[in-house]
Amino acid sequence: MSDRQSFSGVSRRGFLKTAAAAGSALLASPGIIRAPALAGATWPSRPVRFIAPSAAGGSLDILARLFGRGLHERLGQPFIVENRGGGGGNIGFDVVAKSPPDGYTIMIASDPLALNSSIYDNLTYDPVRDFVPIIMIATLSQVLVINPKLSVKNFTEFVELARARPNTLNIGSSGNGAPGHLAVALLNQAGVPVVHVPYRGAGPATIDVISGQIDGAIVTVPATIGMIKQGQLRAVAVTSSRRSRFMPELPTMTETMPQVLVDSWQALFAPAGTPGGIIQRLNSECATLLQSPAVTAAFETQGFEAGGGTPETLGTFLRDEIARWGPITKAAGIRAA
């Protein structure tokens, strides 16, 4: 693909351009109760729960702690990160959907929020109706990493080994329905017979790759970049539509298999019904943090691309992602175990 990265009908470049221009104005969006800006004037007056629907160590956890610290410093109340991993994110999503819409519970979500309705039966929440969007935080690449002892040096050799030893290479992901799961399914569809192993987050998956319990994993660049630099993991390809600027030497899977394409994102949401003034303030504070030296430096070190934009932009993006992935997961036969 070209550098116009397909993002459910919105190119990543176009999305970020729109986000940068949009600022932090609060516009209409599903789930938002219109309220005067003053509704958030006295908020927060006590600690805020910050739900990360993943295990510690993955990119969601990294971003939750980074923005939790920043919001604490700016707003004067602790933003306490709670890791609620498991169920492909559904455990954490359910917690937030059922929390009071009072501004004291927020979450950081990613691709599974858009994907799970097409791969799980009987969800306990609706991804559009039960959450109000706040702001896109980051976009990022998924990367295939392997144990350095595996006898391959690059993606071509990995594919050759997988085809020579069908259904013997175990590839982890951060859970059923996670982007890594999708990438494994698309590799299978492209004739690369590897076995998917779901974990409760990227952290446990990468630990098992390093220890040799599994052969590799497809997780985010931020969750692995430090271990790649230290030689604990070997990176062989990214799943995004263009090469990562953090590891430009790595090919994309699309360079040899155009159908194997998974772009990723991270964003903040609150329970539906959270007052508009609080949503507006969170959007504004997070937009400011995205421009701060601390966040800019952390993103550069850890491999995140900055997001931004209004709640309305994020709401539209989420609905487009849901519409995009439904037919893909059905065609690939992707269902949660």
JOVEN-V302724 format. One line per field, one symbol per residue. ss: DSSP state (H for helix, E for strand, C for the rest). psi: psi as a letter, one per 40 degrees, with the letter a starting at -180 (. if undefined). burial: 1 if it has 24 or more other ideal C-beta (glycine too) atoms within 12 Angstrom, else 0. Layout:
# JOVEN-V302724
ss: ???
psi: ???
burial: ???
This chain:
# JOVEN-V302724
ss: CCCCCCCCCCCHHHHHHHHHHHCCCCCCCCCCECCCHHHHCCCCCCCEEEEECCCCCCHHHHHHHHHHHHHHHHHCCCEEEEECCCHHHHHHHHHHHCCCCCCCEEEEEECHHHHHHHHCCCCCCCCCCCEEEEEEEEEEEEEEEEECCCCCCCHHHHHHHHHHCCCCCEEEECCCCCHHHHHHHHHHHCCCCCEEEECCCHHHHHHHHHHCCCCEEEEEHHHHHHHHHCCCEEEEEECCCCCCCCCCCCCEHHHCCCCCCCEEEEEEEEECCCEHHHHHHHHHHHHHHHCCHHHHHHHHHHCCEEEECCHHHHHHHHHHHHHHHHHHHHHHCCCCC
psi: iaeghhgfehidddddddddddafhhiiihehhhiidededeiieiihhghhfiiieiddddddddddddddddeeiihhhhhgiiffeddddddddeihgeeehiihiaddddddeeeiifieihdddeihicihdiiiiihhiiheehfieiddddddddddghfdhhhiieiheidddddddddddefggihhhiifidddddddddeedidaihaiddeedddddeedihhdiieieiihedgeehiideddgdeghhiiihiiiiihehhdddddddddddddddeidddddddddefihibaiidddddddddddddddddddddefhii.
burial: 0000111101010111011001110100111110000011001100011111111111111111111101100010001011111111111111111010111111111111111111110010101101111111111111111110010100100110110000001111111111111111111111010111111111111111110001111111111110110000111111111111011001111100101111111111111111111111111111111100001001100111111111111111111111011001100101010
